[in-house]
């Protein structure tokens, strides 16, 4: 099922649209609370013998908490509710009135198994203060003593759009209703594990302005199958133009990643000083040196390859730009530009658009590289990572994959995607070269920049997760995990859960 990544305003619009279409607002509250209770009962069965404390606020998020309290009590859990502020909305007042008779008189306060944070919802902004702030501090103290914290929709104090979270609740599990919020993805360390549950929201006119969260089902449906009678020619031919003078490392990483992504034939085209190093590191690849002979270049790359990767470790100088232009001349093969193949066009998107026109094209910058290309400060790229992709597509004509947390992809078709896999083990030099190799292999096999970007980002991140740790993990470990990432299926989701993101590893 498709899960959208939304801002606080977009989440509110979905609620309004659903209510306007005939679903009573209280029904949505009950679906959210009861669905959350199902997740809590399943995930925390071993803790619930010690009871639960539900912290409620004045709005509809507090009403969700009252529904959870009632559902847990009906399941035999001892439940106390701590009202930071009494309910002020009609639905929340009604749910308090409904839940109160079902709650026992026994207080569960000192050492509960779990606490549920329903103080503030997606519409809140800024640091929690007053009675709400005091309850947030109380939740923090309980968590310090070993109590598990479950946040409803967002941890209180987390801005659902920007991810700002000064003195916010730190959750072990966040249960989001119907959609995933941008703030969840920008502040994963605050949210813990994130699950999204279905509550029956309508989605009019939002698909064009929100991002689709790429999940395993989406990826598995688009990984090119390997048939029993395939040969190397059928599994794609990829040329990687990389490795400037004395810099073979990036080329080697990209080439190894392509091989571990199932490419049938690989040609590495590197500076002559790197030919020996690359040949020794990737013995199964064909090796060529950069050449001034246009006919030879055309034969070895443009005529031979199904797709071309250009950029890793090439160096930033005039000769690099000339080589990129020559590689792209006289062919319209699918192309991926990364790293220095973008840096040498800093501020010159018109040239990039001209070179990439008429072909499937993918660019894979990190924020600083995209900032240089668009002549925009890096800080602005980071702050506007969800919006900047549309401008990038308009300026370059290419599908744009912006690396980071999360990875945001804007297709040349206008579709928008978000990938939230990976760990900070990928925050190291050379990680992007692995991504280029993975995406290049897919580009050779599928011919689609859009599919290649989304699948590559997901598999790249999943391989890092499979390493299990962050400190001490090298890119070699990520490379060795790639076959598992390509082939291993995770546990299926059970209703009402429609998406799940693991707690980030540190």
N, C-alpha and C positions, 0 to 999 in steps of 0.2 A: 504494500500500500504506500502511496506517495506521501511523504512527510515534507512540509514546507518549513523553511527557515524564515521567521517573521520578526518584525519590530514590535514594540509594545502597541503602537498605533494600529498596525496590521492585525495583531491578535484581537484587539478591541473591535475592529471592523468585522472580523469573522464572527465574533460573538453577536454583534448587532445584526448582521445579515442572517444568521441562523434564527435569531429570535423573530426578526421581521418575516421570515418564511413560515412561521407558525409554531416553532418550538418554544414553549414557555421557558423563561430564564431560570426558573427554579428547577426545571427538568435537567438543564445543563449542569447546574450545581450538584444535583443528586448523582448524575452520571459521573461527574468528576470525582466526587467524594467516595462513592461506592467503588469505582474503578481503582482509586488509590488504595482503598482498604484491602481490595483483593491482592494487590501487589505487596502491601505491607504484611498481610497474613502469610503470604507465600515466602517472602524473603526473610522475615524476622520471626518465624515460628519459635525458634529456640530462645528468643529474648522476651516474648510476650508474657511468659509466666510471671515476670516482674512488673507487668503492667505498662501502661502508656500514659503520657501526659501530652495533651494537645494545647498548644498556645494559640489563641485566636485574637484577631484584630477586628477593626470596625467594619471592614468592607466585605465584599463577596468572597475573597480569599478566606476570611474568617468563617464565612458560611460553609465553605468547602470543608474546613476543619471540623465544624459541628457535624457534618454528614459523616466524616471519617470516624469521629468519636462514637456516634450512634452505631455505625456498622461494626466497629471493633467490639463495642459492648454487646451487641447482638450475637457476636461470635464467641462470647464468653471471656473477653479480655477485660481486666480491671482498668478503667479509664477515668482520669481526672481531666478537667478542662480548666486552664488558667486564662482568664480573660484579661488581656492587657488593656483593652478598651472594649466596652460593650458594643454589640452589633448596631449598625446604623442604617443598613439597607433592608428593605422589606424581606428579601429572600433569606438573608442571614438571620434576621429576627425570627422568621418562621422556622428555620432549621434548628435554632437554639431551643425554641419552644417544643419542637418535636423530639429533640434528642434528650433534653434534660430528664424526663421521667425514666428513660432507659438507663441512665448512668447511675451506678451505685453510689452510696454515700461514703464508702471507704475512700480515703484520700491516698493517691499515689503521687508522692512528691519528691522524696529524698533520693531514691535509687531506682528510677524506672528503667525498664528494658529499652524503651524507645521514647523519643519525644517527636512530636509532629509540629512543624513550624507552619502556621497559617496566619501569620501576623500581617504581612504585606504581600500584595500581588503584583502583577505585571505593570500596573499603572503607577506604581510608586517610584519616586525619584529621591536621591539624596540619602544621607546618612540617617539611620534610625535614631530617633530622639525621644525624650520623655518616657512615658510608660512603655512604648514600643521598644525603645533603646534598652530599658531595664530588662525587659523580657528577653531580648537578644543576648544580653550579658548572662542572664540566667541559663539560657540554652547553652551558651559557650561553656559555662561552668559544669553543667551536667555532662556535656560531651567530653570535657577534660577528665571526668571521673569514669568514663567508659560507656556512657549512654549513646546509643545510635541516634542520629538526627536525620529525620526525613522532612524535606521541604516540599510544600505543595506549590506547583507551577514554577516558582523561583524562590531561592533562598531570600529571606527578608533582608532588604538592604542592597540587593543586586539590581542594578539598572538593566531591565530586560532588553534594552536596545544597545547601549554602549558597553555594557559589561563592567562599568564602574561599581566598586563594592567596598567602600570604606566602612569598616566595622559591621560588615554583613554577617549573617549566619553562615557558618561553615557546615555544609551538609554532607552526610555519607551517601545519601540517595536523594535525588530530585525527581519528582514525578510531575512531568509537564503534560498539560491537557491539550491534546489535539494537534499541536504544532511544537516545533522547537524554536526557542527564541535566540536571537543573535547573541544576547548576553550570556546564555549558556555556553556557547562555543568560544566566546572571548574570555570566559572566566571558569574554565573547566575545573580548576583547583578548588573553587568555592562550591561547586555543585556536586562533587563526588560522582558516583554512577548516575547516569541520566536515563530515565525511561520515559517514553511518550506513550500515553494511552489514548485510545479512541473514545471520543465523547459525542460524535455525530455533528461536527461543525460543517456548515456550508462554506464554500470558497469562491464566491462570485468575483470575477475580475481581478483576482489577486495573483494568478499564476504568472502574469506578465511582469509583476513587480517584486516577486519573491523568488527565493532560490530553493531548488529541490535538493533535499539531503540525499546524497548517494549512499545507498546501503548495499549489503551483500547480495540481496536478491537482484538488484539492478545490475550489479557487476557480473554476477554469474551468468546472467542471461545474455551478456555481450562479450564474454571471453570467447575468442575464436576456437571452435572445437578442433581437436587433433584426431584425424581419422586413422584407422589401422593401416591404411594403404598410402598414407601421405609420404612424399619424399621431400628432400631439402628444398627443392624449388617451389613446392606448393606451400611451404611454411614461411615464405616471405624472404626478400632480399633487402638488406638494410646497409646503406653506406653512412658511416659516421666520419665527418670531417672535423678534426679536432687536434689538440696537442701541438701548440706552438713550440718554437725552438726551445729545447731543454725542459719542456713541460709535458711529459708523457702521462702523468698520473690521471688527469681528468679523462683523457681518451680511454685509458685502461678501465677505469671504473664504468664509464658509459658502455663500453664494449662488453664487459663481463655481465652487466645488468641485462643487456639485450639478449645475450646467450641464455641467461637464466630466466628469460621471459619467453623462450621458445622460438627465437628467430631461426630460420632455416639456413641462411647464408649471410655472413657478415663481412663487410669490407671496411677496414680501418684506413682512412686517408689522413696521414699525419706528416708533420715536418720531417725532413730527411734525418735530422738528428735523433728522432724518436723511433725510427723504423725498427731497430734491433730490440729496444726495450719493449715495444708493443708486441712484436712478433714473439718474444720469449714469454710475455705475460698472457697472451691470447693466441696459443698455437693453432687453434681451429679457424682463426680469421684469415681472410685474404688481406694482405698489407700493401698499400701503395704510398708513395711520397707525394707531397704537394708538388705540382708541376706547372711550368709556364706554358705547356703545350695544351692549348684549348681542345684540340681533337682528342688527345689522350684523356683529359679530364672529363670530357663529354662521354667518352666510351666507358670509362671506369665508374662513373657516377650517374650521370643523367640517363644514359641508355641502359645501364645494367640494373640499377636499383629500383625497387618498388617504392621506397621512401628514403628520405635523406635527413640526417641530423647534422646540424652545423653549429659549432660554437664552443663546446667545452674546452677550456684551457688554451684557446687559440692565441691570446694576447691582444692587446688593444693598440693597434697601429694602422697606418694607411694600407699596408699590404694585406692585413686581415680583411678590411672592407673590400678591397679589390677581389680577393679570393672568394668571399661570400657572393659578390655580384657575379663572378664568373661561374661559380657552382650552380647558381640559379638560372643562368642564361640558357636559352635554347631548350628548356624542358619545363614541363608543368607537373612534375612529380610532387606528391605530398611531401611537405617540408616541416621540420621542427627547428626553430631558431632559439638558442639559449645562450646565456652568459655573454661571452665576448662578441658573438654574432649580433647581439642586440646593443652591447655597449658601443660598438663602432658606429652605430647610427643614432647616437644620443641627440635628441632634439630634431631629428630628421625623419619623422614618421611618414612624410610624403614619399620618400625613397623606399621605405619599408613596404608601404602599401603598393607601390608600383611593382616591386620585385615579387610580392606575394600574390598579386592579382591572378585570377584564373586557376587557382590550385587550392587543394586542401592545405591549410597552413595553421600551425600551432606555435605560439610563443609561450615560453615558460619562465618569466622573470621572477626574481624576488623583489621586494618593495624598492630597494635602492636602484636596481636595474630598470624597473619600470619608471621610477621617478626620473632617471636620466633620459630615458627614451621620450617621455612625455614632457620633459622640462618642468617637472612638478616636484616640490620638496618631498623627501621620503616620508616625513611625518604626516603629510597630507594623504599619501598613498595608504599608509597604515590606518589612519583615522577613517578613510573612505573606502576601505577594501571591498565592501559589498557593492558600492556604487561605481567605482572607478573602471570596472570591467567593461561597462557599456561604452564609456568614452574611448577605452583602448581599442575595442572592436571597430568603432567608428573611425579612429585615426589610422589603424593598421590593416583592417580587413581580415584579421586573423582571429581564430579562437584563442582566447587569452586565459592562461592558467597562472594565477598569482599565488606564489608559494607563501606559506605562513600558517598561522593558527587562527582560524581554519584556512584550508586551501579553497580559494574562490575561483570558479571557472565560469567564464562568459563565452558562449559559443557564437560563432559568426552568424548563426541562425537567429540569435537573440535570446535563446534559452539560457537560463542561469542555474548553476549548480554549486553545491558546497560539499566538501569532503572533510570529515572530522575524524580521521584515523591518524595514528602515529603517536610518537612520543618525542620528548626532547632529545632522545638519542640521535635524531635526525638533524639536530642543531649543530652540525659540524661540517667542516669543509669537505666537499665532494659528494654530499648528499644529493644535491641537485643534478650531478652528473649521473648518478644511478637513475634518477627519475627520467632524465633524457633518454637513457638507454631503454628503459621499460616502455616509455611512450613511443619511442622510435620503432621498437619491435611491433607494437600494436598498430602503429600507423602503416607499416609495411603490410600487415596482415589484414587490416580492415579498410584502409583508405579513408578513414573518418577521423578528422582532428578532434571532433566533439567526443566521440566514444573513447578515443585513445587517451585524451586528457583525463576524463573521469575515471576510467578503469585504472590507468597508471597511478594516479594520485591515491586511489583507494588501496591498491596492492602494495605500493611503496610504504604507505603508512601501516598497513596490516603487518608487513614483514618486520617493521620495527617493533610493533606490539608483541609479536611472537618471540622476540628476543627476551622478553620478560623483565628486563632491567633497563636502566639508563646509564648509570655510571659504569664505565668499563666496557660498554658496547662499542664495537668499531663497525665501520661500513662493511668489513668482511663478514661480520655476524649477520648484518642485514642481507647481504648477498646470499649467504647460505640459507637464510630463512625464506627467500623468495619462492622456491618450489612449494613450500607449505602454504604460503599466502595464496599462490595460484590455485591450489588444489584442495585445501582443507575447508570444509564447511563448518561454520559455527552452529551453535545450538539454535533451533528454530524458536521463534517468538510465539508465546501463547497469549490469546486474548485476555484482557483488553490491551496488552502491550503491542504497539505497532513499530517501535524503534527503540534501540538501546545503545548507549555509548558507555564503555567501561570507564571506571575511575582512572584518571591519568596516573601514570607510573612516574615516580620520582626517585 
